Amino acid sequence: MEKMEKDTFSYQTSAGVDDEETDGNRMCGLSSRQRSKISGTQLSAAERETMEEPLDANSFNQEMQELYVDKPPQLQEAEKESRRDSSGKKLGSDSFLHFTSEIEHIEEQMARDNVHFVRFETTDIHGVSRSKSIPSRFFRTKAINGVAMPKGYLELTLNPRDRETCHVPASSFNCDIILRPDLSTFRILPWVEQTARVICDPFMVMGNPLLTSPRHIAKQQLNQLQKNGFALYSAFTYEFCIYGIAEIVNSKTISFPAATLLSNHDQSFIQELMDGMYHAGANIESFSSSAGPGQMEISFHPEFGLGAADSAFTFRTGIKEVAKKYNYIASFFTEDGFYNSGILTHSLWDSSRQHNLFASGAQELTEIGKNWLAGLLMHSAALSCLMAPTVTCRKCYSGCSKGSKEAVVAKGAWNDNSCAFNIQNHGDKGTWIENQLGSATANPYLVLSATIAAGLDGVKRKLTFQETSGKAQSSTLTKAGMIPLKLEDALVALREDECIREALGDYFVQYFINIKQYEVETEELDVERNKFLEYFI
């Protein structure tokens, strides 16, 4: 399996404890109201062990002086950065040459295509794109040194108003993180004039990865798969709404799933979207109208590794920008009584990416496939918290409940779209599982991470399940295979799930829980909340 992440070039300038571990900096960027609700958490011993060892500043600077004296300043800086990867290990000359070669190739491409701006883009905890744009003449410098951004921007609650920026001292936003680009994700954006983008990973200024970064967590889980001899082949399917179409087309005819007239209502819009996404790295496999007014469904072509989440992240922002050009508003947000799904279709392969480990040649899963599915069922309560992370989007689960139950049973079955985990083996994809717990509002990196963590746990522990009911068998987890209807109960399940908590990190899980508890408590107070979410989500 190919290496899942590009080398990240960073170095520390002084020894000491990283900002990530201090209570004061942990809450930077949040209002006093938020800080009182979202308390800091301590890192686990395991997480501390994986943190980058601090360098001795004097010895490191002396080493750099000896190596790079009499060299041009720009080359000195580039070589300093390239001497260390994100783990603190020294890089060889081959890595440095590859890094500089990538930068030179990108600079040539920007000159050829007349690119004037580059967007350094990353995901916040909710899956919303946050970015800074720089003139292309500064690309080399920023690619080497990174771009600074207030840490609080990536760790805010969903409602932008909750930031209360007018009432927060400027010092609250002075805790910066550094966005370091993954150069393999550089793409020119066809729908924005003279602009390109590159997806970034956030780091603390001391060089440690930001522990609340969903992309960093996804990379860690993919690396765990690789260490166990596996690779993940996956793709997202999203439902979303295009506001504006329903007002133009008669509302009585708008709710026709896969209707050709609706799928091609605005051909120019559809063509620019499909072609633009392909050139931006998101390979759309199909596009159609769906069941709701103005609702559309889009599926991506499967990819190995991080590509599926990167494509979904690219699409979630890109479609909003393309829609604006045609006076539409695209939204993944789920309103009361309306649901946009976010499905992760996936299959497990060997590390050489030659054999689908779910496929048995018949209409049944292999033993590894059964173990993987049992892991998904076992941890479905915790998964649902990450995949349906808002109060309103969890209401889709209520449709599976008869009466006033507090939870519904998660099931897995063949070719059954009503199940939480739908097993398929038709078409050209072999055998795969559709994780249908998700809402389109979920962060794709977290969906990918949680799915891997749950499935891999099933494989490692050789978990089993009853074929007839699709229920996971467990003597330790009494609520295995149950999906809470309330977000509050799902948050408890996430906190109590040791496997998912360990995989995603105690620090991240506690921060996620605190943010979601705050949102639950303030849900009734934010009367204009949905207007904001329809625009950003």
Solvent accessible surface area in square Angstrom, and as a share of the most:
residue,aa,sasa,rsa
1,M,42,0.19
2,E,121,0.54
3,K,136,0.57
4,M,22,0.10
5,E,38,0.17
6,K,60,0.26
7,D,47,0.24
8,T,11,0.07
9,F,17,0.07
10,S,1,0.00
11,Y,39,0.15
12,Q,3,0.01
13,T,82,0.47
14,S,49,0.31
15,A,66,0.51
16,G,42,0.40
17,V,107,0.61
18,D,7,0.03
19,D,39,0.20
20,E,0,0.00
21,E,36,0.16
22,T,51,0.30
23,D,86,0.45
24,G,64,0.62
25,N,48,0.25
26,R,1,0.00
27,M,17,0.08
28,C,13,0.08
29,G,0,0.00
30,L,0,0.00
31,S,1,0.00
32,S,78,0.50
33,R,87,0.32
34,Q,0,0.00
35,R,87,0.32
36,S,88,0.57
37,K,98,0.42
38,I,0,0.00
39,S,68,0.44
40,G,34,0.33
41,T,22,0.13
42,Q,114,0.50
43,L,11,0.05
44,S,33,0.21
45,A,74,0.57
46,A,63,0.49
47,E,25,0.11
48,R,102,0.37
49,E,141,0.63
50,T,108,0.63
51,M,20,0.09
52,E,15,0.07
53,E,135,0.61
54,P,63,0.40
55,L,26,0.13
56,D,83,0.43
57,A,21,0.17
58,N,122,0.63
59,S,62,0.40
60,F,8,0.03
61,N,76,0.39
62,Q,109,0.48
63,E,40,0.18
64,M,5,0.02
65,Q,127,0.56
66,E,119,0.53
67,L,78,0.39
68,Y,16,0.06
69,V,86,0.49
70,D,139,0.72
71,K,73,0.31
72,P,82,0.52
73,P,106,0.67
74,Q,104,0.46
75,L,67,0.33
76,Q,47,0.21
77,E,65,0.29
78,A,4,0.03
79,E,18,0.08
80,K,47,0.20
81,E,7,0.03
82,S,2,0.01
83,R,58,0.21
84,R,24,0.09
85,D,22,0.12
86,S,26,0.17
87,S,69,0.45
88,G,16,0.16
89,K,137,0.58
90,K,115,0.49
91,L,20,0.10
92,G,48,0.46
93,S,80,0.52
94,D,114,0.59
95,S,30,0.19
96,F,33,0.14
97,L,108,0.54
98,H,98,0.44
99,F,7,0.03
100,T,19,0.11
101,S,60,0.39
102,E,35,0.16
103,I,0,0.00
104,E,85,0.38
105,H,112,0.50
106,I,6,0.03
107,E,56,0.25
108,E,108,0.48
109,Q,43,0.19
110,M,8,0.04
111,A,83,0.64
112,R,162,0.59
113,D,68,0.35
114,N,81,0.41
115,V,6,0.04
116,H,81,0.36
117,F,97,0.41
118,V,0,0.00
119,R,31,0.11
120,F,0,0.00
121,E,7,0.03
122,T,1,0.01
123,T,4,0.02
124,D,1,0.01
125,I,4,0.02
126,H,13,0.06
127,G,3,0.03
128,V,20,0.11
129,S,28,0.18
130,R,58,0.21
131,S,48,0.31
132,K,80,0.34
133,S,71,0.46
134,I,14,0.07
135,P,38,0.24
136,S,29,0.19
137,R,188,0.68
138,F,92,0.38
139,F,0,0.00
140,R,54,0.20
141,T,57,0.33
142,K,65,0.28
143,A,6,0.05
144,I,4,0.02
145,N,54,0.27
146,G,9,0.08
147,V,8,0.05
148,A,40,0.31
149,M,5,0.02
150,P,20,0.13
151,K,0,0.00
152,G,0,0.00
153,Y,64,0.24
154,L,6,0.03
155,E,2,0.01
156,L,3,0.02
157,T,3,0.02
158,L,17,0.09
159,N,5,0.03
160,P,42,0.26
161,R,147,0.54
162,D,2,0.01
163,R,58,0.21
164,E,53,0.24
165,T,58,0.34
166,C,124,0.74
167,H,149,0.66
168,V,19,0.11
169,P,85,0.54
170,A,83,0.64
171,S,76,0.49
172,S,19,0.12
173,F,29,0.12
174,N,111,0.57
175,C,15,0.09
176,D,48,0.25
177,I,0,0.00
178,I,27,0.13
179,L,0,0.00
180,R,27,0.10
181,P,18,0.11
182,D,9,0.05
183,L,12,0.06
184,S,54,0.35
185,T,12,0.07
186,F,11,0.05
187,R,83,0.30
188,I,42,0.21
189,L,4,0.02
190,P,68,0.43
191,W,15,0.05
192,V,43,0.25
193,E,152,0.68
194,Q,74,0.33
195,T,12,0.07
196,A,0,0.00
197,R,11,0.04
198,V,0,0.00
199,I,1,0.00
200,C,0,0.00
201,D,8,0.04
202,P,2,0.01
203,F,8,0.03
204,M,2,0.01
205,V,75,0.43
206,M,27,0.12
207,G,3,0.02
208,N,4,0.02
209,P,21,0.13
210,L,1,0.00
211,L,21,0.10
212,T,4,0.02
213,S,3,0.02
214,P,1,0.01
215,R,3,0.01
216,H,31,0.14
217,I,2,0.01
218,A,0,0.00
219,K,7,0.03
220,Q,71,0.31
221,Q,8,0.04
222,L,0,0.00
223,N,39,0.20
224,Q,64,0.29
225,L,0,0.00
226,Q,60,0.27
227,K,157,0.66
228,N,58,0.30
229,G,31,0.30
230,F,24,0.10
231,A,0,0.00
232,L,0,0.00
233,Y,45,0.17
234,S,1,0.00
235,A,5,0.04
236,F,4,0.02
237,T,22,0.13
238,Y,4,0.01
239,E,26,0.12
240,F,0,0.00
241,C,2,0.01
242,I,1,0.00
243,Y,68,0.26
244,G,18,0.17
245,I,3,0.02
246,A,26,0.20
247,E,132,0.59
248,I,112,0.57
249,V,32,0.19
250,N,95,0.49
251,S,81,0.52
252,K,179,0.76
253,T,67,0.39
254,I,6,0.03
255,S,50,0.32
256,F,119,0.49
257,P,86,0.54
258,A,68,0.53
259,A,25,0.20
260,T,100,0.58
261,L,155,0.77
262,L,13,0.07
263,S,11,0.07
264,N,65,0.33
265,H,64,0.28
266,D,33,0.17
267,Q,80,0.36
268,S,66,0.43
269,F,1,0.00
270,I,15,0.08
271,Q,95,0.42
272,E,45,0.20
273,L,0,0.00
274,M,56,0.25
275,D,85,0.44
276,G,3,0.03
277,M,0,0.00
278,Y,131,0.50
279,H,117,0.52
280,A,0,0.00
281,G,32,0.30
282,A,0,0.00
283,N,57,0.29
284,I,19,0.10
285,E,78,0.35
286,S,57,0.37
287,F,28,0.12
288,S,29,0.18
289,S,5,0.03
290,S,10,0.06
291,A,61,0.47
292,G,7,0.07
293,P,70,0.44
294,G,4,0.03
295,Q,8,0.04
296,M,5,0.02
297,E,62,0.28
298,I,0,0.00
299,S,19,0.12
300,F,6,0.02
301,H,76,0.34
302,P,9,0.06
303,E,52,0.23
304,F,49,0.20
305,G,0,0.00
306,L,11,0.05
307,G,19,0.18
308,A,4,0.03
309,A,0,0.00
310,D,19,0.10
311,S,5,0.03
312,A,0,0.00
313,F,2,0.01
314,T,8,0.05
315,F,0,0.00
316,R,12,0.04
317,T,31,0.18
318,G,1,0.01
319,I,0,0.00
320,K,29,0.12
321,E,43,0.19
322,V,0,0.00
323,A,0,0.00
324,K,116,0.49
325,K,112,0.47
326,Y,59,0.22
327,N,140,0.72
328,Y,13,0.05
329,I,85,0.43
330,A,2,0.02
331,S,0,0.00
332,F,0,0.00
333,F,7,0.03
334,T,2,0.01
335,E,56,0.25
336,D,93,0.48
337,G,86,0.83
338,F,53,0.22
339,Y,58,0.22
340,N,0,0.00
341,S,17,0.11
342,G,3,0.03
343,I,28,0.14
344,L,0,0.00
345,T,15,0.09
346,H,1,0.00
347,S,2,0.01
348,L,0,0.00
349,W,44,0.15
350,D,30,0.16
351,S,38,0.24
352,S,61,0.39
353,R,53,0.19
354,Q,124,0.55
355,H,117,0.52
356,N,22,0.11
357,L,38,0.19
358,F,0,0.00
359,A,43,0.33
360,S,53,0.34
361,G,85,0.81
362,A,58,0.45
363,Q,117,0.52
364,E,85,0.38
365,L,7,0.04
366,T,34,0.20
367,E,118,0.53
368,I,56,0.28
369,G,0,0.00
370,K,43,0.18
371,N,13,0.07
372,W,0,0.00
373,L,0,0.00
374,A,0,0.00
375,G,0,0.00
376,L,0,0.00
377,L,0,0.00
378,M,6,0.03
379,H,3,0.02
380,S,0,0.00
381,A,15,0.11
382,A,2,0.01
383,L,0,0.00
384,S,0,0.00
385,C,0,0.00
386,L,2,0.01
387,M,0,0.00
388,A,0,0.00
389,P,11,0.07
390,T,12,0.07
391,V,50,0.28
392,T,14,0.08
393,C,0,0.00
394,R,3,0.01
395,K,103,0.44
396,C,37,0.22
397,Y,14,0.05
398,S,54,0.35
399,G,73,0.70
400,C,89,0.53
401,S,19,0.13
402,K,173,0.73
403,G,73,0.71
404,S,115,0.74
405,K,119,0.50
406,E,127,0.57
407,A,24,0.19
408,V,11,0.06
409,V,55,0.32
410,A,0,0.00
411,K,92,0.39
412,G,6,0.06
413,A,32,0.25
414,W,61,0.21
415,N,104,0.53
416,D,50,0.26
417,N,116,0.60
418,S,90,0.58
419,C,13,0.08
420,A,14,0.11
421,F,0,0.00
422,N,0,0.00
423,I,5,0.03
424,Q,11,0.05
425,N,60,0.31
426,H,106,0.47
427,G,74,0.71
428,D,132,0.68
429,K,55,0.23
430,G,33,0.32
431,T,6,0.03
432,W,16,0.06
433,I,0,0.00
434,E,28,0.12
435,N,0,0.00
436,Q,35,0.16
437,L,2,0.01
438,G,0,0.00
439,S,2,0.01
440,A,0,0.00
441,T,9,0.05
442,A,2,0.02
443,N,5,0.03
444,P,0,0.00
445,Y,1,0.00
446,L,2,0.01
447,V,5,0.03
448,L,0,0.00
449,S,0,0.00
450,A,0,0.00
451,T,0,0.00
452,I,0,0.00
453,A,5,0.04
454,A,0,0.00
455,G,0,0.00
456,L,8,0.04
457,D,18,0.09
458,G,0,0.00
459,V,18,0.10
460,K,115,0.49
461,R,115,0.42
462,K,152,0.64
463,L,19,0.09
464,T,78,0.45
465,F,25,0.10
466,Q,88,0.39
467,E,106,0.47
468,T,139,0.81
469,S,28,0.18
470,G,0,0.00
471,K,87,0.37
472,A,11,0.08
473,Q,80,0.36
474,S,43,0.28
475,S,117,0.75
476,T,101,0.59
477,L,69,0.35
478,T,133,0.78
479,K,156,0.66
480,A,20,0.15
481,G,1,0.01
482,M,61,0.27
483,I,6,0.03
484,P,14,0.09
485,L,30,0.15
486,K,120,0.51
487,L,5,0.03
488,E,80,0.36
489,D,55,0.28
490,A,0,0.00
491,L,2,0.01
492,V,68,0.39
493,A,22,0.17
494,L,0,0.00
495,R,85,0.31
496,E,117,0.52
497,D,14,0.07
498,E,124,0.56
499,C,33,0.20
500,I,0,0.00
501,R,68,0.25
502,E,140,0.63
503,A,24,0.18
504,L,5,0.02
505,G,8,0.08
506,D,47,0.24
507,Y,0,0.00
508,F,1,0.00
509,V,1,0.01
510,Q,48,0.21
511,Y,3,0.01
512,F,5,0.02
513,I,1,0.00
514,N,8,0.04
515,I,1,0.00
516,K,3,0.01
517,Q,65,0.29
518,Y,1,0.00
519,E,6,0.03
520,V,31,0.18
521,E,100,0.45
522,T,6,0.04
523,E,40,0.18
524,E,150,0.67
525,L,127,0.63
526,D,24,0.12
527,V,137,0.79
528,E,69,0.31
529,R,12,0.04
530,N,51,0.26
531,K,148,0.63
532,F,52,0.22
533,L,3,0.01
534,E,41,0.19
535,Y,110,0.42
536,F,88,0.37
537,I,7,0.04
